[in-house]
Amino acid sequence: MESGFYVEEKVMNCPLCKAEMIKSRTNLPFEMENDRLVVIKNVPALVCRQCGEFFIEITIARVLENLVSTAVKDGVTLGFLEYSEAA
């Protein structure tokens, strides 16, 4: 099955349910103080085919950290960012 971004290939087993995880993308919400919410869409991740658990690589996590930090500094109260465009 092709997701549009990656051709799905088995990468590892899920630490929770032991099913296979595949390269895919996910949307991640970040809730912050003062009722702020930033959602980063289409984040590269390993996603479990069975339970939906996901794993983000450390380099991608650092990019997400910077994106959220910038959104907070810019005063975003509710925002949606596209990972590929913002990273």
Buried (B, 14 or more C-beta within 10 A) or exposed (E): EEEEEEEBEEEEEBEEBEBBBBBBBBEBEBEEEEEBBBBBBBBBBBBBBEEEBBBBEEEBEEBBEEBBEEBBEEEBEEBEBEBEEBB
